[in-house]
């Protein structure tokens, strides 16, 4: 299986189109992720 075939499989398995996903509100998720990254301890 190559990258192109894998991309096609993933696209067919996605119940939502790219436009729908782009319109999802992500602002809070971005700030939550940034906060977690900034406060995580490094090893």
N, C-alpha and C positions, 0 to 999 in steps of 0.2 A: 504494500500500500504506500502510495506516495502522498505528498502534502496536498496536492490537488484533490485526490480521492477523499482524504480525511476531511478537508474543508467542505466538500459536498455532503458527506455524511452528517457532519455537524450542522450544516445549514438545513438539511432536511429534518433533523431531529428537533430543531428550534421551533417551538410553537408560536413564537412572536417574531415579527419582522424586525429588521435593523432600526427602522424608523420608530417603532413602538418602544424599543429598548432605549433609544436615544432620548425619548421624551420622558423617561422615568426620572423622578426627582432624585438627584444624587448628592446634593449639597451637604446634607447632614451626614451622609455616609462618608464623604470625603473628609469632613472635619473630624469625624470620629476616628477614621483610620489614621489621619495625621496625629491626632492626640495619642493614640495607642503607640504609634511609631516613636514619637518624641518621648514618651514616658517609659518605654520598655528598657529594661536593663540590658546592657551588652555583656557578652561573655568574654 
